[in-house]
Amino acid sequence: MLAERTRSAFQAEGTDPVSTLRYATGHGIATEQAQCLLVSSSDTTELGAAPEPSAPTPKRRRVSLLTVIGIVLLAAGLSCLGYVGYQYFGTNVVAERTFQTEREQLRTTWTEQRTTDPQGKKKWAATPVPGAAMGLLRIPAFGAEYEIPIVDGTGLDVLSKGVGHYTSTAQPGQIGNFALAGHRVTHGEPFSRLLELDKGDQIIVETRDSVFTYVLDEAPKQLTVKETDTWVIDPVPGKPDVKPTQSLITLTTCQDLFHSPDRSVGFGHLESTQNK
């Protein structure tokens, strides 16, 4: 009981453990009781002690300049890769849908024109609407499903709709040179197999009123020129001073699969005309 009262008194006063032990020994408190008193006093001191300070928060590492440059270069590389992928694959998907739409719209227009002009008195205008489909191109050597819209003009936006007609050249079936251009890669790549053609292969052009069948005299794989060599689309190719006397056709495309200043060119003549 004495030890218990003594412990309570010292706990209330906050006496340190060493003083507690000395007091207990001096007043005849048993050693075991003194040790218990010391332990109790120590526990009280520990409970009342101030908490240890927490560890400092680690500082954030600054992003280095090299890291920023690396991220920028990576983003630029992925952007370039995405652009190239779209050009060589995505544009073909879009162009195929556009080809289909142009074909359907053209046939619908022809049907409407035949309804309003059953006698076919209204022929093709001397200057077709730029960017509009004016006919359909078929090349039997490329298969029965090959049918590409012929669009007036040769701008990049026009060539994404089909093969383009050089506006300065003759109309289909007319005396002179009916010249066409088409992509070999990207945008539907309508002339991707042009260099597979041989002399004697047929080129069929359908308009509202007629179907014209041309025959190749010189295959595209036999002639390569620079894009500045415009003589290939003259009324008589290579003979600017000669007046044309027959209906000719010229097909042009890039000589290489990738962008190139060289052009592969094929020439042909009109073999037959079938009115519709």
Backbone torsions as a table, in degrees:
resi	resn	phi	psi	omega
1	MET	NA	-39.5	179.0
2	LEU	-62.9	-42.8	-179.9
3	ALA	-63.7	-36.9	-177.9
4	GLU	-68.7	-42.6	179.3
5	ARG	-66.1	-41.3	-179.1
6	THR	-62.9	-41.3	179.9
7	ARG	-63.7	-41.7	179.7
8	SER	-63.8	-40.3	-179.3
9	ALA	-65.0	-44.4	-178.5
10	PHE	-70.7	-33.1	176.8
11	GLN	-66.7	-39.0	-179.8
12	ALA	-66.1	-37.0	-178.5
13	GLU	-83.7	-11.2	-179.9
14	GLY	72.6	28.8	-179.1
15	THR	-67.6	143.8	-177.7
16	ASP	-73.9	158.7	-174.5
17	PRO	-59.0	-37.6	-178.3
18	VAL	-64.1	-45.3	178.9
19	SER	-63.8	-36.3	179.0
20	THR	-61.3	-43.9	-178.7
21	LEU	-65.5	-41.5	180.0
22	ARG	-63.7	-41.9	-178.4
23	TYR	-64.1	-43.7	-178.1
24	ALA	-64.1	-41.1	-179.3
25	THR	-66.9	-39.8	-178.1
26	GLY	-69.9	-24.1	-178.1
27	HIS	-103.4	17.3	171.4
28	GLY	78.5	19.6	178.0
29	ILE	-77.0	137.1	-177.4
30	ALA	-58.7	154.6	-177.0
31	THR	-60.9	-43.8	-179.1
32	GLU	-63.9	-39.5	178.7
33	GLN	-67.0	-37.2	179.6
34	ALA	-66.0	-37.8	179.1
35	GLN	-66.8	-40.3	177.0
36	CYS	-62.5	-40.8	178.1
37	LEU	-63.3	-37.0	179.9
38	LEU	-67.7	-41.9	-179.7
39	VAL	-65.4	-43.1	179.8
40	SER	-62.8	-42.1	179.7
41	SER	-64.6	-38.4	179.7
42	SER	-66.4	-40.6	179.6
43	ASP	-61.0	-42.0	-179.6
44	THR	-63.5	-40.1	-179.9
45	THR	-64.3	-39.4	-178.8
46	GLU	-67.9	-39.0	179.9
47	LEU	-66.9	-33.3	-178.6
48	GLY	-87.3	-2.7	-176.7
49	ALA	-75.4	152.9	179.7
50	ALA	-70.7	142.4	-179.5
51	PRO	-66.1	149.8	178.4
52	GLU	-69.5	143.4	-179.6
53	PRO	-64.1	141.4	179.9
54	SER	-72.7	158.7	-179.9
55	ALA	-68.0	142.5	-179.3
56	PRO	-64.0	143.9	179.1
57	THR	-68.7	127.8	-179.3
58	PRO	-64.2	143.8	-180.0
59	LYS	-76.2	143.3	177.2
60	ARG	-73.6	141.5	179.1
61	ARG	-78.9	136.5	178.1
62	ARG	-75.3	142.2	177.7
63	VAL	-73.5	126.3	-177.6
64	SER	-76.4	160.7	178.6
65	LEU	-62.0	-37.8	-179.9
66	LEU	-64.4	-35.9	177.7
67	THR	-64.6	-43.4	178.8
68	VAL	-61.7	-45.7	179.7
69	ILE	-61.7	-41.7	179.3
70	GLY	-61.7	-42.0	178.8
71	ILE	-64.0	-43.1	179.7
72	VAL	-62.1	-44.8	179.7
73	LEU	-64.7	-38.2	178.6
74	LEU	-64.3	-43.9	178.8
75	ALA	-63.4	-40.8	178.7
76	ALA	-64.5	-41.3	178.6
77	GLY	-62.9	-42.6	178.7
78	LEU	-65.7	-36.7	178.0
79	SER	-64.4	-44.0	178.7
80	CYS	-63.0	-42.3	179.7
81	LEU	-63.1	-40.8	178.2
82	GLY	-65.1	-39.1	179.2
83	TYR	-64.4	-46.3	-180.0
84	VAL	-62.9	-42.6	179.0
85	GLY	-60.9	-41.2	179.1
86	TYR	-66.2	-42.5	-179.1
87	GLN	-60.9	-42.6	-173.6
88	TYR	-90.8	-14.6	-180.0
89	PHE	-127.8	-48.9	-177.2
90	GLY	-63.0	-42.2	-178.9
91	THR	-64.7	-29.1	178.7
92	ASN	-67.7	-39.8	178.7
93	VAL	-63.9	-45.8	-179.9
94	VAL	-64.2	-43.6	-177.7
95	ALA	-64.5	-39.6	180.0
96	GLU	-59.6	-40.3	177.7
97	ARG	-67.1	-39.9	179.4
98	THR	-65.2	-42.2	176.9
99	PHE	-55.6	-46.7	-178.8
100	GLN	-61.8	-43.8	179.2
101	THR	-62.8	-43.7	179.9
102	GLU	-63.5	-41.2	178.8
103	ARG	-61.9	-47.3	-178.5
104	GLU	-63.8	-44.4	-179.7
105	GLN	-64.6	-39.3	-179.3
106	LEU	-65.5	-44.7	179.6
107	ARG	-65.4	-35.9	176.2
108	THR	-63.8	-42.8	178.4
109	THR	-62.4	-42.9	179.0
110	TRP	-61.6	-42.3	179.9
111	THR	-62.7	-42.9	179.0
112	GLU	-65.3	-39.3	179.8
113	GLN	-67.1	-37.7	178.0
114	ARG	-66.8	-31.1	179.0
115	THR	-69.3	-42.5	-179.0
116	THR	-84.1	-19.1	-178.9
117	ASP	-136.5	67.2	-174.6
118	PRO	-62.3	-25.1	-178.6
119	GLN	-83.3	-9.5	179.5
120	GLY	66.6	34.8	-178.7
121	LYS	-76.6	-25.9	-179.0
122	LYS	-89.6	107.6	179.6
123	LYS	-88.7	176.7	178.7
124	TRP	-58.2	139.3	177.1
125	ALA	-65.4	153.5	-179.2
126	ALA	-63.3	-31.0	178.8
127	THR	-125.3	95.6	179.5
128	PRO	-58.8	161.5	180.0
129	VAL	-68.7	122.1	-179.6
130	PRO	-58.6	133.6	178.3
131	GLY	82.8	-2.9	-179.0
132	ALA	-98.5	149.8	177.7
133	ALA	-69.0	137.8	-177.5
134	MET	-124.8	-7.9	-178.8
135	GLY	-178.1	-178.3	179.1
136	LEU	-126.5	138.4	-179.3
137	LEU	-108.3	129.1	175.5
138	ARG	-128.2	137.3	177.5
139	ILE	-127.6	102.3	-175.7
140	PRO	-52.7	-32.1	-179.4
141	ALA	-64.5	-18.9	-180.0
142	PHE	-95.4	2.6	178.2
143	GLY	107.7	160.1	-176.3
144	ALA	-68.3	-23.5	-177.1
145	GLU	-86.7	-5.9	-178.5
146	TYR	-75.6	112.5	178.0
147	GLU	-152.6	112.3	-173.7
148	ILE	-117.5	135.9	176.1
149	PRO	-63.9	141.5	172.6
150	ILE	-101.2	119.1	-174.5
151	VAL	-112.7	140.7	-177.8
152	ASP	-76.5	118.8	-179.1
153	GLY	118.5	166.0	-179.4
154	THR	-133.3	20.0	175.9
155	GLY	-69.8	162.8	-178.5
156	LEU	-59.6	-38.0	179.6
157	ASP	-68.8	-33.2	179.6
158	VAL	-71.4	-42.7	-177.4
159	LEU	-69.4	-9.0	174.6
160	SER	-84.3	-4.9	179.1
161	LYS	-103.4	-11.8	-177.8
162	GLY	162.1	-150.7	172.5
163	VAL	-91.7	147.6	-174.9
164	GLY	-102.4	144.6	176.3
165	HIS	-97.8	124.5	175.1
166	TYR	-64.3	115.5	-171.5
167	THR	-64.1	-20.6	-179.2
168	SER	-83.6	-3.6	-176.3
169	THR	-103.0	174.8	-175.0
170	ALA	-65.6	162.4	174.5
171	GLN	-83.0	164.2	180.0
172	PRO	-56.0	130.6	177.1
173	GLY	82.7	-11.8	-178.9
174	GLN	-77.6	159.0	172.7
175	ILE	-65.5	132.2	-177.2
176	GLY	124.2	-159.9	-173.7
177	ASN	-113.5	111.0	175.3
178	PHE	-89.3	105.8	-171.3
179	ALA	-109.8	137.2	-178.3
180	LEU	-126.2	151.1	175.8
181	ALA	-131.5	146.4	178.9
182	GLY	-154.4	154.9	178.3
183	HIS	-71.7	141.8	172.8
184	ARG	-93.0	-29.0	172.2
185	VAL	-134.1	157.5	-179.5
186	THR	65.0	163.6	175.5
187	HIS	51.2	45.6	177.3
188	GLY	88.2	-13.6	179.8
189	GLU	33.6	59.7	-177.1
190	PRO	-64.2	-25.5	179.8
191	PHE	-108.1	30.2	-177.9
192	SER	-63.7	-26.5	-177.2
193	ARG	-110.7	16.2	-174.5
194	LEU	-59.4	-35.2	-178.0
195	LEU	-74.5	-1.3	175.6
196	GLU	-86.2	-13.0	-177.0
197	LEU	-71.2	150.8	178.9
198	ASP	-122.1	164.6	174.6
199	LYS	-57.5	134.2	-178.5
200	GLY	97.7	-14.0	177.9
201	ASP	-67.8	147.4	-177.6
202	GLN	-89.5	145.1	172.9
203	ILE	-124.9	116.1	-175.1
204	ILE	-107.7	129.5	179.1
205	VAL	-121.2	121.9	179.3
206	GLU	-108.3	132.5	173.5
207	THR	-118.1	-172.8	-179.4
208	ARG	-62.3	-36.5	-171.7
209	ASP	-106.3	-19.2	-171.9
210	SER	-146.5	164.0	172.5
211	VAL	-123.5	118.9	-176.6
212	PHE	-106.3	131.2	179.2
213	THR	-113.2	116.0	177.8
214	TYR	-102.9	157.6	176.8
215	VAL	-127.0	133.4	-179.1
216	LEU	-70.5	131.3	173.7
217	ASP	-99.0	-28.1	179.4
218	GLU	-140.1	120.0	-176.0
219	ALA	-71.4	146.2	179.8
220	PRO	-57.2	-30.7	-178.7
221	LYS	-72.1	-9.0	-178.1
222	GLN	-92.7	-13.8	-175.8
223	LEU	-135.6	126.0	175.6
224	THR	-126.0	130.0	-179.3
225	VAL	-131.8	170.6	173.8
226	LYS	-80.4	156.0	-179.4
227	GLU	-65.4	-16.7	178.2
228	THR	-86.3	-5.2	-179.4
229	ASP	-83.7	81.6	-175.7
230	THR	-78.2	-4.9	-179.8
231	TRP	-60.8	-21.6	-177.0
232	VAL	-68.6	-17.2	179.0
233	ILE	-109.3	13.9	173.1
234	ASP	-63.5	158.0	177.4
235	PRO	-52.0	-40.0	169.6
236	VAL	-122.8	100.7	-173.4
237	PRO	-50.4	125.8	178.0
238	GLY	82.8	-1.7	-179.1
239	LYS	-133.0	75.4	-173.4
240	PRO	-63.7	-21.8	-177.5
241	ASP	-96.1	0.0	-177.7
242	VAL	-95.9	132.7	178.3
243	LYS	-79.0	131.0	-177.4
244	PRO	-69.8	146.2	178.8
245	THR	-126.0	-3.3	179.5
246	GLN	-141.8	165.8	179.4
247	SER	-88.1	121.8	-177.9
248	LEU	-118.3	165.2	174.2
249	ILE	-136.8	142.4	177.4
250	THR	-129.3	131.3	177.9
251	LEU	-115.7	130.2	-179.3
252	THR	-130.0	146.6	175.8
253	THR	-159.0	170.6	177.7
254	CYS	-65.2	138.7	-178.4
255	GLN	-71.8	-34.7	-179.2
256	ASP	-103.3	160.3	178.3
257	LEU	-68.2	-29.2	176.9
258	PHE	-99.5	172.3	-176.7
259	HIS	-54.5	130.0	-174.8
260	SER	-148.6	146.8	175.8
261	PRO	-79.0	-5.9	-178.7
262	ASP	-91.5	148.4	-179.7
263	ARG	-126.4	135.3	171.9
264	SER	-91.5	135.5	-172.0
265	VAL	-132.4	134.9	174.9
266	GLY	-124.0	144.3	-179.1
267	PHE	-119.6	148.5	176.7
268	GLY	-153.7	176.9	179.8
269	HIS	-131.4	158.0	179.7
270	LEU	-75.5	125.8	-179.1
271	GLU	-99.6	-39.7	-178.4
272	SER	-153.7	157.5	177.1
273	THR	-131.0	130.1	178.8
274	GLN	-121.9	117.7	178.0
275	ASN	-76.6	145.0	-176.8
276	LYS	-91.5	NA	NA
